[in-house]
Amino acid sequence: MEGFKATGTISNFEFSPSTRRILHPLQNQFNSYSKRTRISAIPVSRQGLRQRRSQNVDGEFYVDHTCIDCDTCRWMAPKVFTRVGNMSAVYKQPNLEEERLEALQALLSCPTNSIHTEIPPRDILEVQKTLPIPINKQRIPGVYHCGYHSVKSFGAASYLVVHAEGNILVDSPRYTEGLAGNIEMLGGARFMFLTHRDDVADHQKWSKRLNCERILHSKEVEVATADVERKLEGTGPWSLNQDIELIHTPGHTEGSVCLYHKSLKVLFTGDHLCKGESGLRIWERYNWFSVPMQLNSVRILLDLDFEWILPGHGRRVEFKDVEEKNSALKAFLATKMQN
């Protein structure tokens, strides 16, 4: 039986000029089957890329051959998805309600619609209502993972911060009417803060729908973002309110900026810093400005009082306290100094 194609196909999107130059794994995957980085609406029976990978275990959920190895499903539903042969695959079918919920949230969030179920899930509309997802209601209340990762941002995560002085979208999720309505129910967004040029995705659609002020460093502005309302100049820091500070962290790109939520002790890092398989990491292979400068920008984080790292790409990090955070940063920097 043909698999259920959960949310359709990717079509008619455009990358910014700098993004098209990036030799990203996603782009490499796309180039292998589409010179124009598009997937046409060919029936799945005629398109092998949309067929079930043999590495999936038998059962309801599966991943097809269009997976770009962005890691989203693996950290959203780690009890269901794993990495096999440079792509994701289902290694265990969900048998608990929580596991199934996480698998369906990952299905909705997959930037390339590479996750499917054998028959249409009856509860998919209810699962759509669960996004954005609270990250930790006890430690960081009001901070949500938006889900709906965008192929235009190479599968980067985006976040919603609910704040008394105006909610903030951190980077852009894929635009969907359902997610927009859910965000509006949480108070909408006063600001859309864009950490750097790579992760702007559907910023124009979100700006129009939510009437939010977009913020991006002037060094990151391109044709597609020329109309952002606030362009940061210089080296900062810049304050949105007493709680929220924007920290210039050049390196990955010249104008990369992190958002620092002081009262919740959270740092939204974009592509500046994240967790990898063996601890903290930076994306040296995909550095577009200066690795030494990026390491210097990591060093300044020792002076900030945060216990969470919420990145665009890579895994999030939760430290037990600032001392553990600083120990991890120092160990990471020491390793890089030895290389």
C-alpha positions, 0 to 999 in steps of 0.5 A: 500500500502506498504511504500517506503523504502527510503534508504535501510537497515542497514547491515554489520557494526561493532562497536569498542570494547568500543562502544559495551560496551555502554548501549545506547538506540540505542543498547538496541533497536538493541538488542531487535531484533538482537543479532548481531546488524544487520537488515536483508534485509527481505521484509517489509511486513514480518518485523513488525519493518519496518511498519508504527507506529500508532502514525504517522498522516496520509499522506506521511511521517512516522516513523517505529518501528526501531526508536532509539529516537536519536532526529535527525529528531525532531531538523532537522524538528521540524514542522513535527516530535515529540516524542511519546512513546519513539520514533519519529513520524510525528505529522504534514505532511509538507505542505510548501516547507521549511517543506518538504525540512527539512523532507527529509533532516531528512529522509536522516540523520536518522541513522537507515533509520526509516523515509519513504515516501509512494511513492518515492519522486521525489525530493530526488536527489535534496535534497541530493545536499543540504547536508551539510547544512549551520547552520547560514550563517550570524553569523557563515559562513562556518559552516555546519551540515553534516547530514547523521548521522551514526548508528555507532556513535549512531546518532551523528551529525558531522560538516564541517568547511570551513577555509582558512587554510584547512577545518575541518570535526568534527566527522564522518558522515555516508559515502555516495558518494553523501555527499563526492562529496558535501564536495569536492565541498566545498574544501574537508577537510584537517583535520578530528577532532574526539572529542572522541572514540564514534563518529568516525563512517566511519572515515577510509572511509572519510580519504581515500576519502578526504586524510585528517589527522585524529586527536584524543586524545591518550586516545581515540585510539582503534583498529579501530582508531590505524592508525589515523595520529595525536594522541594528548598527554597530556592536551593541549590546541593544536592549528591547526591554529590561529583560531582553538584551541583544548580544553581537556575536560575530563569527558564523556571519559578520552580523550574527546576534544572540538574544539574551533573556536575563530573568529566565537565563536563556540565550537564543544563539541562532547558529552561533553555538549549540550542543553536538554529539560530544558537547558544545560545538560551532559549525566550522564547516559552515562558517561564512565569516571568521572561525577565530572571531566566532571563538572570541564571541563564544568567550564573551558568553562567559560573562553572561548569566544564563543556564539554557542555550536554545540554538537554530541548528543543533541541540539545545543545552540545559545547565544546572547552574551558571558554574556548569555553563562556564565550565562547559564553555571553558572546556570547549574553548580549551579544546579549540585552542589545542587544535 
